[in-house]
Structures are given as C-alpha cells and as structure tokens.
Amino acid sequence: MLFLAWLVALAASLGALFVGEIMGQTPCILCWYQRAFMFPLAIILAVGTFRGDGLVWRYGLPLAVIGGLIAGYHSLVYAGLVAEALKPCAAGQSCTGEGMTILGGIPLPYLSTAAFAAVALLLSLSTRRSDS
C-alpha cells in the first residue's frame, strides 16, 4: 500500500510540474498550497517505501489530510459553491478559468482532491499492516 501511495504522490507532483512548467499555466494560490503538501509527500513516501519504514504513514497521513482539505476547498471554489467574498484566487490565476482543466476538461482541483484522498486512503490501509 505504501508503494502505491508513493506512486500516486509522485504522479500528482509530476503532473503539477507538467501543468506549470510545460503547459505554462501559472498556479493559483490554492494550487501553491496544495503543492506545498504534495511535493514533500512524494519525497517522504519514497524514503519510507525504499527503507521499508512501515511507520511512515505517521508523517505522511497528516500531510495528505491537510492537503486534501485544501484541495477539497479548492474544488468547492471551482464548482462555484463558495461565496464570492471568500475566493482566494482573485489576485492571480482564476480558479474557475479554462486554465484549471486538463485532458479535455478534467478540473485540476478535482484531480488534486482525488490524489490526496487516494494517498490518505492508502496510508490508512498501510497503518493496519504496520500495526499487525
């Protein structure tokens, strides 16, 4: 499970770099916050995976949960369910613009939420293995 969690975090990190550096889409503030949680996850989970540290979930799970909360909020902003006054993306890249989609219209905030949820789920499942 830990290896799968690392693969998800790695794919999400590389995807964020691809969108920003290759596609040239400037990340909004909420995207930067999500990156601040996903990028370290990829490193921490890699070290834990290759060292065989079954307790790495203790460090990774809080990052995944907090990042997931930010991504979930970002998804609400993208969906238009957050009041206009609460939108944190007014100064930079629009959270609802076309730049927030990839692969023919899949919203980046939804992908980020799914990635954080997958990592959190996989780390939660790995806690059961390390406890037994």
N, C-alpha and C positions, 0 to 999 in steps of 0.2 A: 504494500500500500504506500509506503514511504517513497519508493521509486516512482510510482505513478503520480504522487503529489508533486514530486520534483519535476517530472516531465510537464505537468500542467503549468507549474510556475515558470519553468523555462520557456515554454511555448508562449505564455502570456507576456513575458518580458521581451522576448524576441519580436513578438507581434507588435508590442508598443513601440519598440525601437524602429521596426519596419515602417509603421504608420507615420512616425515622426520624422525619421531621417531619410527614408527612401521616397515615401509618398509626399513628404513635405508639409504634413498637417501639423500646425502648431497646437500643442496640447493646451487645454483649458486648465484652470486652477484645480478643479476636481480631478482631472486626469493626472496632474502632477502629484497630488496627494496619494492617489492610487498607486502610482509608480513608486512612491516612497515606501510603500508596504510590499509591493510585489517583487521589486528587484532584490531586496535583501532576502526575501523568501526563497528565491531561486538559488542564492548562494548558501544560505543556512541549510536548506534541504539537500543540496548537493553534498555538502560536507557531511551531514548526518547520514545520508544514504551510503556514501562510499567509505565511511568509517564504521558503518554498522551500528550507529548510535540509535537505539530504539526509543530513547527518551527525547529526541529532537523535537517531537511534537509539542513539548512544553514551551519551546521557543517559537516554533512556527505557528501554532494554533492562534495565539493572541494576535500576531501579525495578520493572519488570514481573516480573523473575525473583524478586526478593526478596519482593514482594507475592504472587506465585504460590506460593512456598514456604510462606508463612504461610497462605494460603488452602487449600493442599493439606493442611497440618497440621490446619486447622480442619475440613476435610472428614472427616479421619480421626477427629477428636473427635466430630463429628456422627454418623458411622457407628458409633461405639462401638468403634473399633479401637485406641484409646489407653487405656492403663491409667488407672483412676480417680484415682490419686495424681498423674498428670501433667496433669489437666484444669485449665486456667487460668480457666475460667468459673464456678467455684464461688461466687464472691462476688457476681456480678451476674446478668445475663440468662443463662438456661440455654442452652447451645449445642445442646441436643437438644430444646428445647421447641417447641411449635406456633408460637411467635413467630418461629422460624427458617425458616418456609416462606412462599412467596408464590405467587400464581396457581394456587391449588388444590392445593398440596402440593409445589411445587418447592423444595428446600432452598437457602437463601441461600448457605451455604458452597460448594455445588456450582456455583452461578451465578458466584460470585466467582472460583473456580478456573478456570472456563471463560473468563471475561473476561480474566483475567491471561494465560492460555495463548494466547488469541487475539491479544492485544496483542503478546506476546512473539514469536509466530509471524510476525505481520505486520511487526513491526520487523526480525526476522531476514531476512525476504524483502526488505525495503527496503534492507538493507545490501548486497545483491547489486547492486541498481540503482545505489546511490551509488558502489560500487567500480568499476563498469564505465564 
